[in-house]
Amino acid sequence: MLTILVVDDEKLERKGIRFLLNRRSEEMEILEAANGKAACEILQHRAVDIMLTDIKMPFMDGIELVSVAHKLQPNLEMVIFSGYGEFEYAKKAMASGVSNYVLKPVDPAEFENTLNFLVERITERRNEAQRSQWNQDSLENYFLFRYLCQGNDDLLNKISGKINIDRWNQIRGLLLIESEDNFFEESEEVFIQKLTEYSKQKLSFLNLAQNQELCVLFGVCEQKVFATDLAEWMNHTFGNRFYVAVGQPVTDRSELPDRFQMLESLIENKFYQKETRVFLPDHVAEDTGSEQFLDETISRMMENIRMDDMTHLWEHFRILKNGMGEMSSYSQIYTRFLFSNLVKEFFTHQHQDRKKLETAVQKVYEMQSVQEVISLVETLIQNMEERLAANNDGARNEVAQAKSYIYEHYSEDISVEKLSELVYLSPGYFSYIFKKETGDTVSRFIRNYRMEQAKKLLSDTSMKIVQICKETGFSNVSYFCKNFREYCGCSPEQYRKGGMTDAQTETVLS
């Protein structure tokens, strides 16, 4: 929208100019002032795009007004109305920053041409400012993503002063939002706009994949409540099923990489807890020391064992270890029953000797302290981890097979479920071994490979951007370009012209 200020001491003249302005198609707000002094009052409090002013007015004439106005708002476009006898005044005004002048009586065609010229200049300036902001935001997101993944303090030292990382100090929380489809490729902009309006909080967003968005919280809030409300709102507003992982509160930017890694681990719980939509750190019963706490924690550990999910098995063991009270605070029969089931799961899942199983179960029923139980479970986890490590070649082969599929089919829709089915593993376990082997989640690995292929096509071919978008597995060109900027630090067009190559990125960092 344009804001236009009409300054003239003749009400009839102002009415005539307003009439001409209202004939135009642009959405605009028209302000009026009867003299230069009143105009200055408006300019001190309102941003104005175009000022149309007469020369001869009481209190402050047009010449003095344009000089003051230029200091108040340097980008203000100014047009001065002058009669034939005031031509010297008009020339003087032009030297003071006036964009153009229109002779009185005003000719509608001349006025229209003048406005067209100014609107075009304003539009181009806004577009350039927007492009500049996009580039700056993309560069900041590019380095934020690198910092979240690498946790490299040297990176902070190198980019300090080159991009604005001060706002990272204001981050107070992270939420990882994942959809069951490629929702964010088609609807990211609408999602961000509606969520920002809904939350009424200062938020920022970083797209991680076509189905993942990182929401950055700058205000202090009860994140569990916010995430629960957010999950309900998303499902109601968009009709999609979403998962939300909630990290621990952030007090210092040095904590960001750890918080991010925790989120990526938490979101994997979607494979094991089908009905859960919000995943929290230590996501078990809050009443530690109760039988419900024991039941829920051990049930999750048994599920982890069945899935060979060592990451979450260790996490739930830590919760168990920290949350258990004294043996005397539980029902002795029920507690031993739960732990004997856990021990059985270890042995039966790994097809171990039945006599060893019976011996271990007997130990459970003979133990008198929490520490004895915890030590036994920890030993069993360590043994399981060692056996899985011994079979690591099999896992490497499965990951290699999945990677080969990605390399050949990256232009197609690829999901964790499809890849895990390909190598005959559960989605949860496949996701676990893939990240352990590659250092990346499946979604991030696919996205990174697609972007590397896009870089090659930009460098080695003359294919249009829209063709490269489709060739690399994207269906939305604007989403592809935004992702490319955040991945490479520049737009596809700039990259094709040689902007922000890998060598130039290192120059930014040096």
Order of alpha helices (4+ residues) and beta strands (2+ residues): beta-alpha-beta-alpha-beta-alpha-beta-alpha-beta-alpha-alpha-beta-alpha-beta-beta-alpha-beta-alpha-beta-alpha-alpha-alpha-alpha-alpha-alpha-alpha-alpha-alpha-alpha-alpha-alpha-alpha
